[in-house]
Amino acid sequence: MTEYGRGRGPEPWHPEDPLYGDQGWTGHQTQQGQVPYAGAPQQEYQQQPQYQQQHPQQPQYQENQQYQQYPDHQQQYGQQQYAQQPQQGYPPQQTQQPYPQQQYAQQPGQPQQPVYDSQGWDTGQGQYTAAVQTDPYAGADYAQHPSAGYPGEAPDLYSTDEAFPPPQPPGRRHLEPEPVEQEEEPESLLPVGDDDDRDDDGDGDEPTGRRGGRSKGGKPKQRSGMACLIAAVVILGVVGGGGYYGYNYIKARFAPAEDFAGEGAGEVVDVEIPKGAGLGQMGRILKEAGVVASAQAFVDAANANPKGKSIQPGVYPMNKKMSGAAAVALMIDPTKLNVITVTEGMRNSKVYEAIDKKLGKPEGTTKEIAQREAKNLGLPAWAGNNPKLIDPLEGFLFPTRYDLSKDSTPESLLKLMVKNASDKYSELGIEAKAKELGLENPLQVVTVASLVNAEGKNHDDFRKMSEVVYNRMKKTNDVTNQKIEFDSTYNYVKNQSEINFNLKEAQAFNNPYNTHFIKGLPVGPIGNPGMDALTATLNPDHGGWMFFVSVDGNTTTFTKTYDEHLKLVAEFQERQKQKNGG
């Protein structure tokens, strides 16, 4: 058969194909005696053996010679392939040559010829005459062989749903306009399918399967609107986010730090600065508390202040909405800290007053609690048992700084101070050291340390001062008759700190704390000794010192003999007269 317009892929029969509609408008081809048509080039077919039969009227053919059957070429319409019926009744050829071209002869008496339009298509107005066969082998009586697989009748090649529609009768041809192919859209950059979109029917006419960009059914695939929306949102997010962070970066880098003005007003908050905090961390803590507008404003003010880097950790009561400079000015003043600092040698009476003031309690509140709850505040077993003690807690409020909070109470502070002192005394092992030093109990170790702390100026003085105490307590001391004679003990009883007092009155004042009247140590500590005084008490100088005098009030001079001591005392008294104007 012939093919018109055959290109890369299969196409339906062209209307100018002589086979188009000529064997009856039902579309079935003549099954027997079909011959090639005039003007149509014949296609070469490979010879395949199918039937072995002796032709009775052709002696020139050898016995058992194979008849050659010419397999029909498969035409593909869309995705469906149609197999044409094999040609029958032709003798085998000796060589593979195309058959001679034959022409259809027009029937006489049929003047009407096919009418074609300007594009060469048949309009259906004319009629074809029946074809006259010119068969060079017409005289031969060839056996006709039925089609393989379709015995008795020709198959209906247009019966499946996917088949191309059969040819129409001549009067109804080309009544429908030719479909216009839509312009293919460019393929999306996004994935448009998977293996299911490929044409896996084994058709070799279109190696790549369906064309890219088309879905099942032949319609072009549409770009997803949701994908475009997501892409737009992502782009806007990237651009907007970059602009936002860029603006913040430039603002933070070059714009002045946000800051309040003035000393602040309104609510007062407690701000706790931890140990080891840097200026940046301090600034962030203040900003979170609402004290400053920005951490950078505080850092800039602290760097501009010469004392800005000396801010101590602790709790600061501060106003909200303070300028950075005002916040720094407050924090470099130690008195502004919301803390209680127990200094070395500080008496309990002063500690009680500080607690009442810081916590806003009436005067005497903490002292009354200390006297009432002394046995419940955590004193060690060896302390607070002598009924002559003025204050059982004296010497047990350990010197250090105590940060206050809104939950702080006199009881909580006293317990914490006693605990710190007991821990330090246990750490120093004063119970064992007391016997080594010839003392009666650990409380006397604390008492010596309190005397050393009250009379000395520094650690070197402390060691010599502890040596003086131990030497004066010796039974062999016939210079002071085992009296320590420290002015600090008399001042403690009088709750004063006087240098110039009447010595005769002090020597006549009978009190278990007054070392001008009694021999040996007072009944208990006269203050709260610090670590330097404690370590010096446990490790005295051993220089044989018996006397000391601070002539100028700053430097302490130690002597071993009483005569040296009298000379220093005379010098001291002369200085005091000049100082007092007489």
C-alpha positions in Angstrom: 0.0 0.0 0.0 1.0 3.6 -0.2 1.9 6.2 2.4 1.5 9.9 1.9 3.2 12.5 3.9 5.1 10.0 6.1 7.5 11.9 8.3 9.0 11.3 11.8 5.8 9.9 13.2 2.8 8.0 11.8 -0.1 10.1 10.4 -3.6 9.1 9.1 -4.2 8.5 5.5 -4.1 11.5 3.3 -7.4 12.2 1.5 -5.4 12.0 -1.8 -4.4 8.5 -1.0 -6.2 6.3 -3.6 -7.2 3.9 -0.9 -9.0 6.7 1.0 -12.7 5.8 0.8 -12.5 4.0 -2.6 -13.3 0.5 -1.4 -16.6 1.7 0.0 -17.3 4.4 2.5 -17.4 1.8 5.3 -13.7 2.0 5.3 -13.0 -1.7 4.7 -10.4 -2.6 2.1 -11.0 -5.2 -0.6 -9.8 -8.4 0.9 -9.1 -10.4 -2.3 -7.2 -9.6 -5.4 -5.9 -6.3 -4.2 -3.4 -4.8 -6.4 -1.2 -1.8 -6.3 -2.7 1.4 -7.7 -1.4 3.5 -10.5 0.9 6.3 -9.7 1.8 5.0 -6.2 5.3 3.8 -5.6 5.5 0.4 -4.1 7.4 -0.2 -0.9 9.7 -3.1 -0.6 8.8 -5.8 1.8 10.9 -8.5 3.2 9.9 -11.9 2.1 8.8 -14.2 4.9 7.9 -17.8 4.4 4.3 -18.5 5.5 2.7 -21.2 3.5 4.1 -24.2 1.5 1.8 -25.2 -1.3 2.2 -26.5 -4.7 0.4 -24.5 -7.4 -1.3 -26.9 -9.8 -1.3 -24.6 -12.8 2.2 -23.4 -12.5 4.6 -26.2 -13.4 7.5 -23.7 -13.7 7.5 -23.4 -9.9 9.3 -26.2 -8.1 7.5 -28.4 -5.7 7.3 -27.2 -2.1 8.3 -23.8 -3.2 7.3 -21.2 -0.7 4.8 -18.6 -1.5 5.8 -15.3 -0.4 3.5 -13.2 1.6 4.0 -9.5 1.8 3.3 -8.3 5.3 1.3 -5.2 5.5 3.1 -2.2 6.9 1.6 -1.1 10.1 0.0 2.3 10.1 -0.2 4.2 13.4 -3.1 6.5 14.2 -2.3 8.4 17.5 -1.2 5.6 19.9 -3.1 2.7 18.1 -1.5 0.5 15.4 -3.6 -1.1 12.7 -2.4 -4.2 10.7 -3.6 -4.4 7.1 -4.6 -7.6 5.6 -1.9 -9.4 3.7 -2.0 -9.4 -0.1 -3.1 -12.7 -1.5 -2.7 -14.4 -4.8 0.7 -13.2 -5.9 3.3 -15.6 -7.0 6.7 -15.5 -5.3 9.3 -13.2 -6.8 12.8 -14.2 -7.4 14.3 -10.9 -6.4 13.2 -8.1 -4.1 12.0 -5.6 -6.6 9.0 -3.3 -6.5 6.1 -4.4 -8.6 5.4 -2.5 -11.8 3.3 0.5 -11.4 -0.3 0.1 -12.5 -2.8 2.7 -13.1 -6.4 3.0 -12.4 -8.5 3.4 -15.5 -11.5 5.6 -15.4 -14.8 3.9 -16.2 -16.2 5.0 -19.5 -19.3 7.0 -19.3 -18.2 8.6 -16.0 -17.3 12.2 -16.9 -17.2 13.4 -13.4 -13.7 13.5 -11.8 -12.6 14.2 -8.2 -12.8 17.9 -7.4 -10.0 19.3 -5.3 -9.7 22.6 -3.4 -6.9 25.1 -3.6 -4.8 23.1 -1.2 -5.1 19.8 -3.1 -7.8 18.2 -0.9 -10.7 16.3 -2.2 -13.9 18.2 -1.7 -16.1 15.1 -2.1 -18.0 16.5 -5.1 -16.6 14.1 -7.6 -16.7 10.3 -7.7 -14.1 7.8 -8.4 -14.8 5.0 -10.8 -14.2 1.5 -10.0 -10.7 0.5 -10.5 -9.8 -1.8 -13.3 -7.2 -4.3 -12.5 -4.4 -4.9 -14.8 -2.8 -8.0 -13.5 0.1 -9.6 -15.4 -0.7 -12.7 -13.5 -4.5 -12.6 -14.1 -4.5 -15.9 -15.9 -3.0 -17.8 -13.1 -5.4 -19.5 -10.7 -3.7 -18.9 -7.4 -5.1 -20.3 -4.3 -6.4 -17.7 -1.9 -5.3 -17.9 1.6 -7.3 -16.6 4.5 -5.8 -14.0 6.7 -4.0 -15.3 9.7 -5.9 -14.9 12.9 -9.2 -13.7 11.1 -10.7 -16.8 9.4 -13.7 -16.1 7.3 -13.8 -12.4 7.3 -11.7 -9.3 7.5 -11.2 -7.7 11.0 -12.8 -4.4 11.9 -9.9 -2.2 12.5 -11.9 0.6 13.9 -13.7 -1.2 16.7 -11.6 -0.1 19.6 -12.2 3.1 21.6 -8.7 4.4 20.9 -8.9 3.8 17.1 -8.9 6.6 14.6 -12.4 7.3 13.2 -13.2 5.4 10.0 -13.5 7.3 6.7 -16.7 9.1 6.0 -18.9 8.8 2.9 -18.0 11.0 0.0 -20.9 13.4 0.7 -19.8 14.0 4.3 -16.1 14.4 3.9 -14.3 17.4 5.3 -17.5 18.9 6.8 -15.6 19.6 10.1 -12.9 22.1 10.2 -9.4 20.9 10.7 -8.3 21.3 14.3 -5.7 24.0 14.9 -2.8 23.0 17.0 -2.2 25.2 20.0 1.2 26.7 20.4 3.1 24.7 22.9 3.9 26.4 26.1 7.5 26.3 27.3 8.3 23.5 29.6 8.2 24.3 33.3 11.5 24.4 35.2 9.8 22.4 37.9 9.5 18.6 37.6 6.5 17.8 35.5 6.1 14.0 35.8 7.6 10.7 36.6 7.9 7.4 34.9 4.2 7.1 34.5 4.2 10.0 32.0 6.4 8.1 29.5 5.0 6.2 26.6 6.0 2.6 27.3 4.0 0.9 24.6 7.2 0.0 22.7 6.3 2.2 19.7 9.4 3.0 17.8 8.0 5.8 15.7 8.3 8.3 18.5 11.4 7.3 20.4 11.0 9.9 23.2 7.5 8.9 24.0 5.1 11.8 24.7 6.4 15.3 24.1 7.7 17.1 27.1 5.3 19.5 28.6 2.2 17.5 27.7 0.2 15.5 30.1 -1.8 12.3 29.5 -4.6 13.1 27.0 -2.4 15.4 24.9 -3.1 18.6 26.7 -0.2 20.9 27.5 0.8 20.8 31.2 0.0 24.1 33.0 2.5 25.7 35.3 1.3 25.3 38.9 -0.1 28.6 40.3 0.8 27.5 43.9 4.4 27.0 42.9 4.5 30.5 41.5 2.9 31.9 44.7 5.4 30.0 46.8 8.3 31.3 44.7 7.0 34.9 45.0 6.6 34.6 48.8 10.2 33.2 49.1 11.6 36.0 47.0 9.7 38.6 49.0 10.8 37.0 52.3 14.5 37.0 51.3 14.4 40.6 50.0 12.3 41.9 53.0 14.4 40.0 55.6 17.6 41.2 54.1 16.4 44.7 54.1 15.2 44.5 57.7 18.5 43.0 59.0 20.5 45.4 57.0 18.6 48.3 58.4 19.1 47.0 62.0 22.8 46.4 61.3 23.3 50.0 60.0 21.3 51.4 62.9 23.2 49.5 65.5 26.5 50.2 64.0 26.2 53.9 63.3 23.2 55.3 65.1 23.6 56.5 68.7 22.4 54.1 71.4 18.9 54.5 72.7 18.9 56.2 76.1 16.7 57.7 78.7 17.2 61.1 80.3 17.6 62.0 84.0 17.7 60.0 87.2 14.6 58.1 86.5 11.3 58.2 88.4 8.5 56.0 89.6 9.0 52.4 90.5 12.2 51.2 92.3 13.5 47.8 91.4 16.3 45.7 92.9 18.9 44.8 90.3 21.4 42.0 91.2 24.8 42.0 89.5 26.4 38.6 89.7 30.1 38.1 90.4 32.3 38.2 87.3 29.8 40.1 85.2 31.2 42.4 82.6 29.8 45.7 81.5 27.9 44.2 78.6 26.2 41.7 80.9 25.4 44.4 83.4 23.9 46.5 80.7 21.6 43.6 79.5 20.5 43.0 83.1 19.6 46.7 83.6 17.7 46.8 80.3 15.7 43.7 81.2 14.8 45.3 84.5 13.6 48.5 82.7 16.4 50.7 84.3 18.1 51.7 81.1 16.8 52.0 77.5 19.6 49.9 76.0 22.6 48.0 77.1 24.9 50.0 74.8 23.9 53.2 76.5 25.1 51.8 79.8 28.3 50.4 78.4 29.1 53.8 76.7 28.5 55.7 80.0 30.6 53.2 82.0 33.5 53.5 79.6 33.3 57.3 79.7 33.5 57.3 83.6 36.9 56.8 85.1 35.4 54.5 87.8 33.0 52.8 85.5 35.0 49.5 85.6 35.1 49.4 89.4 31.4 48.5 89.7 31.0 45.8 92.4 28.6 42.9 92.2 25.6 43.0 94.4 22.1 44.2 94.6 21.3 47.8 93.7 18.0 49.5 94.3 17.5 51.6 91.2 14.8 53.7 89.6 13.3 52.7 86.3 14.1 54.7 83.1 17.4 56.0 84.2 20.0 57.4 81.8 23.1 55.3 81.3 25.2 57.9 83.0 22.9 58.1 86.0 22.9 54.3 86.4 26.7 54.2 86.3 27.0 57.1 88.9 24.8 55.1 91.3 26.6 51.8 90.9 30.1 53.1 91.4 29.0 54.3 94.9 29.4 51.3 97.3 26.9 52.8 99.7 24.1 52.5 97.1 24.4 48.7 97.0 21.5 46.9 98.6 23.9 44.9 100.7 25.1 44.7 104.3 28.9 44.6 104.6 30.2 43.2 107.9 33.8 44.6 108.1 36.6 42.9 109.9 36.5 43.5 113.7 32.9 45.1 113.4 30.9 44.7 116.6 27.5 43.0 116.6 25.7 46.2 117.7 26.8 47.9 114.5 25.6 44.9 112.4 22.2 44.9 114.0 21.8 48.6 113.3 22.8 48.1 109.6 20.2 45.3 109.2 17.4 47.3 110.7 18.3 50.2 108.4 18.6 48.2 105.2 15.4 46.2 105.8 13.4 49.2 107.0 12.8 47.7 110.5 12.4 49.7 113.7 15.6 50.3 115.6 16.4 47.5 118.0 14.4 44.8 116.0 17.4 42.7 115.0 19.1 43.0 118.4 16.0 41.7 120.1 15.7 38.8 117.7 19.4 37.9 118.2 19.1 37.8 122.0 15.8 35.8 121.9 16.8 33.3 119.1 20.6 33.0 119.8 20.4 29.2 120.4 18.3 28.7 117.3 20.6 30.5 114.8 23.2 27.7 114.3 25.9 28.4 116.8 28.5 25.5 117.3 28.2 23.5 120.5 31.2 25.0 122.1 29.9 28.6 121.8 27.4 30.7 123.7 27.4 28.7 126.9 28.8 31.3 129.3 26.1 33.3 131.1 28.4 36.3 131.5 28.5 36.8 127.7 27.0 40.2 126.7 26.0 38.8 123.3 26.3 35.1 122.5 26.5 35.9 118.8 29.6 38.2 119.2 32.4 36.9 117.0 30.0 34.7 115.0 28.7 37.2 112.4 31.4 36.5 109.8 32.8 39.6 108.1 31.8 39.7 104.4 29.2 41.3 102.1 25.6 40.0 102.2 23.3 40.8 99.3 19.8 41.6 100.2 16.6 40.8 98.4 12.9 41.3 98.9 12.8 38.0 100.8 15.6 39.0 103.3 14.7 39.1 106.9 16.7 39.7 110.1 16.5 35.9 111.0 17.6 34.8 107.5 20.6 37.2 107.6 21.7 36.2 111.1 21.5 32.5 110.3 23.6 33.1 107.1 26.3 35.0 109.0 26.5 32.5 111.8 26.8 29.7 109.3 29.6 31.4 107.5 31.6 31.9 110.7 31.1 28.3 111.9 32.2 27.0 108.5 35.4 29.1 108.6 36.2 28.1 112.1 35.8 24.5 111.3 37.9 24.9 108.2 40.7 26.5 110.3 40.5 23.7 112.8 40.4 26.0 115.8 39.3 23.3 118.2 42.6 21.4 117.8 44.6 24.6 117.7 43.2 25.9 121.0 45.1 23.2 122.9 48.3 23.8 121.0 48.2 27.5 121.9 47.5 26.8 125.6 43.9 28.1 125.4 41.0 26.6 127.3 38.5 26.3 124.4 37.9 27.3 120.8 35.9 30.3 121.9 39.2 31.8 123.4 40.8 31.5 120.0 38.0 33.7 118.5 38.4 36.0 121.5 42.2 36.5 120.9 41.5 37.0 117.2 38.9 39.7 118.1 41.5 41.5 120.3 44.2 41.3 117.6 41.7 42.7 114.9 40.7 45.6 117.2 44.3 46.7 118.0 46.3 45.9 114.9 46.5 47.7 111.5 47.7 45.0 109.1 48.6 41.4 108.9 52.1 41.9 110.2 50.8 43.9 113.1 48.3 41.1 113.8 51.0 38.4 114.2 53.1 40.7 116.6 49.8 41.6 118.4 48.9 38.0 119.0 52.4 37.4 120.4 51.8 40.2 122.9 48.6 38.6 124.0 50.1 35.2 124.6 53.2 36.7 126.4 51.0 38.8 128.7 48.9 35.8 129.6 51.9 33.8 130.8 52.2 33.2 134.5 55.8 34.5 134.4 54.6 37.9 133.3 55.4 40.1 136.3 55.4 43.4 134.3 51.6 43.5 133.7 50.8 40.8 136.2 49.1 38.7 133.5 46.8 41.6 132.6 46.4 42.2 128.9 45.4 45.9 129.4 43.9 46.5 125.9 41.9 49.8 125.6 39.6 48.1 123.1 38.1 45.9 125.8 37.1 48.8 128.0 35.6 50.6 124.9 33.6 47.5 124.1 32.0 47.4 127.5 31.2 51.1 127.2 30.0 50.7 123.6 32.4 53.4 122.5 35.6 53.8 120.4 37.7 56.4 122.3 41.4 56.7 122.4 41.6 59.4 125.1 39.9 58.1 128.2 40.7 58.2 131.9 43.1 55.3 132.5 42.5 55.2 136.3 38.8 54.9 135.7 39.3 52.1 133.3 41.6 50.2 135.7 38.9 50.6 138.5 36.0 49.4 136.2 35.1 45.9 137.3 33.8 44.0 134.2 34.6 40.5 132.8 35.4 42.2 129.5 37.7 44.9 130.9 41.3 43.7 130.6 42.5 46.7 132.5 40.7 45.2 135.6 40.8 41.4 135.1 43.7 39.0 134.3 43.8 37.1 131.1 41.3 37.1 128.3 37.8 38.7 128.4 34.8 36.4 128.8 34.1 36.5 125.1 35.0 38.1 121.8 34.7 41.9 121.5 34.0 41.8 117.7 33.9 39.7 114.6 37.5 38.9 113.5 38.4 38.5 109.9 40.6 35.9 108.2 43.8 37.8 108.6 43.4 38.2 112.3 42.4 34.5 112.7 45.4 33.1 110.8 47.7 35.5 112.7 46.2 34.3 116.0 46.9 30.7 115.0 50.5 31.6 113.8 52.0 34.3 116.1 55.3 36.0 115.5 57.3 34.5 118.4 59.4 37.7 118.7 59.1 38.1 122.4 57.0 41.3 122.1 55.4 42.6 125.2 54.3 46.2 124.5 53.1 48.3 121.6 52.2 52.0 120.9 50.9 53.7 117.8 52.6 57.1 118.2 51.2 58.8 115.0 47.9 56.8 114.9 48.9 54.9 111.8 52.1 53.0 112.6 52.3 50.6 115.5 55.6 50.2 117.2 56.3 47.1 119.3 58.8 46.8 122.1 60.1 44.0 124.4 60.8 46.0 127.6 58.7 48.2 129.8 61.3 51.1 129.7 61.1 51.2 125.9 57.4 51.2 126.2 57.4 54.1 128.6 59.4 56.3 126.2 56.9 55.6 123.4 54.0 56.3 125.7 55.5 59.7 126.6 55.9 60.5 122.9 52.4 59.5 122.2 51.0 61.8 125.0 52.9 64.8 123.7 51.5 64.3 120.2 48.0 64.1 121.6 48.5 67.4 123.5 49.6 69.2 120.3 46.7 67.7 118.4 44.2 68.9 121.0 45.8 72.4 121.1 47.3 72.2 124.5 
